[in-house]
Amino acid sequence: MYDAIVIGARCAGASTAMLMARKGLKVLLVDRATFPKDIPHGHFIHRHGPLRLHRWGLLDRLVATGCPPVTSISSDYGDVTLRGSGLVREGVAAGYGPRRSVLDKLLVDAAVEAGVELREGFAVEEFSSEDGRVTGIRGRARETGAMVSERGRVTIGADGRNSRLAKTVGATATEVVAPLTAWYFSYWSGVESRGLEVVSLSDKVLFSFPTNDGLHAVFIGWAVEHLPRVRADVEQGFMDALGEAPDLAGRVRAGRREERLYGMADVPNFLRKPWGPGWALVGDAGCHKDPYHALGICDAFRDAELLAEAVHAGLSGADALENALAGYERRRNEATLPDYRQNLERARFTPLPPEMVALRRALLGNEAETQRFYLAAEGMIEPASFFEPANLRRIVASAMA
């Protein structure tokens, strides 16, 4: 009998398993993949994500893989190109863009070090239950093909947006919005990096950042209604869209593309109820968001912490398990809903509010305040310390003067 069985060993599942094991729980972590293994997903970590890796003692390991820290951000929403640099607080940079093969392996290794039992190449096929309560899993190891049953006091689905556990228990979804964007991306060598670059146009957005092995990632997302046209000639559509950001396009074309173009279009938006009798959901299984603001990994880390705390409280006797998991749902929703809804606005390519456009224009040429703008936007300083209305009026008035 395990305290917890976690299905899915990528950024949400491996983190949750590691954190529970560090609290002394007996944890089984299973995944049909073997690691390292890449997946065609976005992989930029920012906002509260890097700080959590630092607290967990894993950020230095990540940097040691050759993943460069991102200390500068530029953004252009069709108004101005606003660049901020020196985005570092207490040795933690604003962002990191590790390949998923690197990040997931690092987290899996950390989970095993914490005492987690790992089973790679293991496919979960069924869930056991008693009196309406999930009690464990049944699955097959790829090597033997034999059906194996395991029991757990809590079974956790970290198995992505198409979670088998979520479907089995009928986890209800709220805040549901159909896919708004579709994406293609690839990697170039020999590109001059300027940190994270965001260029948002009326119907598409371009992201670029450095990653492992000296490569540069370029992601382009289109409003989903343009997907049939883009698919008709992906290479041409990608390069045409890149050409709408001439500065970035020039640097990318001076390099060499090292991999094929990858695509992702199944990017629905929802929050699922993340717990029930004997089960819980974390990461994309519990809340999936459009990639526009790159919230997936950092929010998976946050929710891993929240769920690990709740499971430990419920199994240690500090709280009733149902109460603790209800608290997990409440804290997750409070933390994610404002960003979730703002992300939907950006993924719909809604123009920036006039007051934000005025602020961005007022910041041009003001390096110190632009740095504070990005530090606050990324949560590296208290956001209210910058976005307090009186401070914004001061910045705009100073620029006008």
N, C-alpha and C positions, 0 to 999 in steps of 0.2 A: 504494500500500500504506500503510495506516494502522497505527500501533502498536496502537491500540484503537478499536473501534467500540462505541458505547454506544447501546442501544435503550431509549428512554424518557427524556424530558428534564424530569422533575419532580424532586422534592427529592432522591431517591437518585441518579438518573442525571446530572442537571445538576451535582450536587456532586462525584460521582466524576470526571466529565469535566473539570471545572474543576481539581480537585486534580492530576489526571494532567498536564494541560496546563501547570500551574505548575511541574511537575517536568521540563518539556521534551519531553514525549511528543506525537506527532502524533495527534490525536483527532478522530473524526467522531461527532457526536451527532445522533440522528434521533428524530423523534416524529411520530405521525399528527396530533397537534393543532397548532394555531398559538397563540402566546402573546401576551397573557395569556388564560387560559381557566380558569374555575373547575371544580371537581369536587366531588361530594357526599361528601366525606370529612371526618373530624375534622382540626383544624388547630391544636391547642395544642402549643407547643414548651416543654419544661421539662427538668429534670435537666441533663444535660451538653450539651443542644442549644444553649441561648443562648451558653454559653461558646465552643463551636466557631464559631458565627457571629461572635463577637467576635474570635477568633483569625484567622479568615479575612478580617477587615476588612469584614464585611457587616452587623454589628449596627446600626451607626449609620444605614446606608442603610435598614434595615428600619424603624427608629423614625421615620425621615424620611417614610415612607409614611403616617404617621398611625396606626401600630399602637402602642397604649399598652403600656408595660411593666406587668407584673403583679407587685406587690411585697407582696401580702397573699394569704393562703390561709385558707379556713375549711373544715372538714370535719365532718360529722355522720354517724356510722354507727349511728344509733339509740341512741347513748349520751349524748353531749354535743356541743354545737357548739363546736369548738375553733378559735380564730382566732389566726393569727400575722401580724405586720406587720413592715415594715422589712426585707423579704427581698431584700437587695441585697448583692452582694459585688464590690468593685472595679469599681463602675459597671455591673455586669451584674445584671439583675433575675431573679427566680425563674422567670418565664415570659413568653411573648409568644404572642398568638393571631392571627397574620395570616391573612387570607383566602388561599386557595390561589392565586387568580389573581394576588395580589400577591407571595407568597413564591416561587412557581415562576418567574415572570417575572424577579424579582430574581436568582435563581440562574442562570437561562439567560443573562441579560445578563452576569453575572460570568464564566460559562464562556466566552462569546464574547470578552470582554475578555482572558481568559487565553490566547486563541489557538485555541480549539476551533472546528471547522467545524460549523455548525448547519444542519440541514435540517428545517424544519418542514413539516407536511402531507405527510409521507413514511411510507408504510405498508410495513413489512417483511412479506414473504410467504413467503420461503424462506431457508434457510441453506445455504451451500456447505460442502463438507467434502472432505478428502482423507485416505485411510488412517485413517479414524475420528476425524480431528481437524477441528473447526470452523475454517473459513478465511475466513468472511465472510458477507455478506447479499445477498439479492436483494429488491428492492422497487420500489414505484411512487411517483412524485411526483404529488400530486393535480393539479397544474397541467397536466402534460403527459400523464399516464397511461402514460408509457413505462417499461418495465422497466429497472432499473438494477442493476448488480452492483458491489459494493465488497468489497475484501479487507482483512483486519486480522489482525495477529498474535494478538490476543485479541478475542473478541466478548463483550460484557457485556450481560446482560439486566437492565435496570432497569424491566421492563415489567409490574410488578404481580403480584398473587397468582395471576392466570391466565396467567402468563408463557408466551408462545409458545416462547421459547428453552428454558425448563425442560421443557416437554412434548416438544419435538423431541429433546432429548438424554436424556430419561428420568431427570431428576434425582430421586433417591430422597428421600422425606420421612420424618422421624422426629418424635417428640413430637406426633403428630397428634391433634387433638381437634376434633370437629365444632363448628360455631357454637354459642355459649352465649348470646349476646345478640342483640337486634335494636334498631335505633335510628331515632329521628326527631329532627329539629332544625330551627331557623330562627333569625331575627335580628330584634331589636326596637330601636327608637330610643326615647329618652327614659327609659331605665332607669338608676336609681342603681346604679353599679357598686361592688362590694366585692371586686374582684379575682377570683380563682378561687374558686368555691364548689362544694363537693361534698356532696351529700346522698344517702346510700346507705340504701335501705330493704330489706325482706326479699326483694323480687323485682324491684326496679328501682333505677336510680341516675340522679341529675340532676347535670349539670355546667353551669356558667354562667361566662362570662368576657367581657371587652370585646375588641372587634376593630376593624378599620378602619372609617372613615366614621362614627365615633361610634355604631356599632351594638354590640349586646350579643347574644352567642350563647348559646342554651339548647339543650343536648343531653339527651335522655332515652333511656336504654337499659333494656329489659325483658328478663327471662329469656325465651329464645327460644320457649318453649312458649306464651307469651302473645301471640305475634305475630298469629295468626288473629283473636283478639278485638280487638286494637288496630287491625288493618287494617279491621275492619268499620266503624269510625268513627274515623278517625285524629285529626281535630280534637278530638272529645270525649275520646278516650282520652288525648291529649297534655295537654289542659287539666285533666283529672281527676288525672293523675299529678302535674302541676305543683302542683295544690292541696294535695298531701301535704307540700309544703314551704312553709308559709304565708308566711313572711317573704319568700322569694324570689318566690313567686307574687304577692304584693301589689305588689312593685316592677315585676315584668314586666307585670302587668295595667294598671299606671299608664302604661305606655309604649304604643307602637304597633308591631305586627308589620309589617315592611317587605317580607318575602319569603314565598313559600309554604313549607310544610313539606316537607323533604327526608327521604328514608329510606335506610337501608342495613342489609341483613340478611345478606349473604353475607360473613361475617367468620370464616372458619375459622382454626384455629391449627395451625401446622406450622413445622418447620425443614427446609429442603431442603439437600441437599449442594450447596454453592455454587460448585463448580468442577469442571472436567474438561479433557480435551485441547482447548485452544484456546478455552475458554469459562469464564465466571464469572457469578454472580448476585449482585445487591445489592438492598437495600431489601426491599419486600414480596415480590419475586420469590424471595428466599432465605429470608426469615423473616417470617411474617405472624402478628399477634397480635390478640386481642380489643382493642377500643378502650378498655376500662375504665381503664387507667392511662395512656392517651395516650402510648404508647411509640414509635409508628410513626416520627414524624419525627426525634426525637432519636436513635433507634437507626439510622435511615437515614444520618444525618450521621456517626455513629461508624463504621459499616461502610464508608461511602464513603472515609473516611480509611484504614481498614485495607486495603481493596482497592487503593486508589491506591498505597499504600506497597508492597504485594506485587507489583503489576504493574510498577511502576518497578524494583523489585529484580530481578524476573525478566527484564525486557527490557534492563536496563543491564548485565547480567552479574554483578551483585553476588551473585546466587543463581540456582540453576536455577529456571525458571518454575514447574515443578510443586512444588518444595519451598516456594517463596514462597506459592503459592496454598494449599497444605496448611496453612501457617502462618496464612494469613488465615482459613481455616475454624476452626482451633483457637482463635484469639484471639476470633473472633466468638462461638463457642459458650461459651467461658469467660465472656465479658462479658454474654451475653444470657440464659443459662439460668436463673440465680437469679430475675431479674425476670420471665422468661417464666412460670415455674411459679407465682410469687406472683400474677402477673396472672390466671392461670387460677383460683386460689382466690377472688380478688375477683369475677371474672366469674361464678363459680358462686354468688355471694352467700353464701359461707361466713362465718359470724360471726367477728368479730375474736377472737383468742386472749384469754383472761381477763387475762393480764398486760398486754396492750396497752390493754384497756379500763381497767384500774386506772391505768396510766400517764397516759392521756388525762384521766381524772378528776382525777388528782393535779396535772396541769398547769393546770387551770382557775384563772384569776386570777393566774397566774405568767407575766407577759408575757415576761420575759427568757428563761426556760427554754422557753416555747412557741416563741419565735423560734428558739432553738437546735434545738428538735425539728424544725421545718420546714426549717431550713437543712441539718440532717443528713439528713433524709429526702429532700431534693432533691439531695444530693451537693454542696452549696455549701460545706460544711465536711466534714472527715473524719467519716463516719458513726460510726466506732468511738469518736470523742471524746465523742459524746453517748450512744450506745446501749450503751456498756460497762456490764455488769451492776451494778457498784458505784455508778455514777452514777445508774442508774435506781432502785436501792434507796434512795439518798439522797433523790431527788426524792419518791418515794412516802412515805418515812418523814417527810420534812419536812411534806408535806401532811397526813398523819395527825396530826402533832403540833399 
